[in-house]
Amino acid sequence: MPFFFDPAYFLAIAPAVLLAMWAQWRVQSSFAAASHEPAPLTGAAAARHILDSAGATDVAIEQVPGQLSDHYDPRSKVLRLSSQVYGSRSLAAVGIAAHEAGHALQDHQGFSLMALRNAAVGVANVGSGAGLMVFMVGLALALKPLAWLGIAMFGATVLFQLINLPVEIDASNRAKAQLVDLGIVPGAEMTHVNRVLNAAAWTYVAATLQSVLTLLYYASFLSGGSSSDDR
């Protein structure tokens, strides 16, 4: 049976899938709740205040379409916020905006893991798509070295996820500290912000776990196949 139809594969990644589903539910529910809690600034204004206070005045802020499509582009030095975050005066909006501003501060202050993540993203993108293809071609042609090459290529994606996880957690920690230190959100009102950012962190944990479990499954599948061929 081809490995991608093997129930063992879905069983192997089940913990990560269940965690991802729970994390997404937490993100949606906590964001919805925090969206009803007012904040003194819009998401864009909060991000601008955080950036300017840290001297990152060269970082631009733009509004982009999409739901929770917020991200920081280190190549263009642009912080892009979704419409539901950019102009909203809610604790959910300032929390998400502050998290993305945290990435901009990582870049501005030369955070080593951020630089490493930026350097690895291109290789990871290639590995995530081409790695599986090379692995499948190797299996189809019974070329084990080629299949192992595919696994190694996919391993670049796993490495990226392992680097990305602490980068995301650090950005959230920076966001929480900046919101309180700059008086954007009083410490007593940080509960909703913390729930949103903590839930988002679990989505990265789930993504990392799934990539690790997938890599282990690929490797064990190929190793098992190799052992069977040797007998």
Residue, then its C-alpha position, 0 to 999 in steps of 0.5 A: m500500500p502506498f505510504f500516503f494511503d497507509p492508515a499508519y501515516f495518519l495515526a503517526i501525525a494524529p497528535a499534531v493534527l488534533l493539537a492543530m485543530w484545538a489551537q485553531w479553535r482557541v485562536q478563533s474563540s480567543f480572538a473573537a472574545a478579545s475583539h469585543e474588548p476596547a483598546p485605546l489605539t488601533g492595531a496600526a497605531a499600536a504597532r507604530h508606537i511600538l516601532d517608533s519607541a524602539g527606533a524602528t522608524d524605517v519600518a512601514i505599516e500597510q493594510v492588506p486583505g485577508q483574515l488574520s493575514d498579518h505578517y512582517d516582511p523583513r525584505s521590504k521592512v514592511l509590517r502588513l496588517s489585515s483589515q480586522v487588525y489595522g483599523s480596529r480598536s480592540l485588545a485582539a487587534v493590538g495584540i496581533a499587531a504588537h506580535e508582528a511588531g515584535h518580529a520587526l523589532q527582532d529584525h531591527q535589533g539583530f535577533s540571531l534566530m530571526a536572521l537564521r529563520n530569514a536565511a532558511v525560509g527559501v530552502a524550507n519552501v523548496g524542501s516542503g514541496a520538492g522533498l516529498m516529490v523526490f521521495m516519491v520518485g525514489l520509491a517509484l524507481a526503487l532508488k533508495p538514495l534518491a528517496w533519502l535525498g527527498i527526506a533530507m530535503f524535507g528535513a530542511t522544512v523541519l529545521f525551519q519549523l524548529i527555528n521558527l518556534p522560538v522566534e514566534i514565542d519571542a515575538s509574543n513575549r516582546a509584544k506583551a512586554q511592549l504593550v504594558d511598558l508603553g501603557i498601550v494596555p494596562g497590565a490588569e487588562m492583558t488577560h485577553v491579549n495573553r489568550v490570543l497570543n498564547a493560542a497562536a503560539w500553540t498553532y506553531v507548536a502543532a505545525t512543528l510537531q506535525s513536520v517532525l512526526t512526518l519526517l520520522y514517518y518518512a524515515s521509518f517507512l524507508s528504513g522498514g522498506s530497506s530492511s524488508d528488501d534485505r531479507 
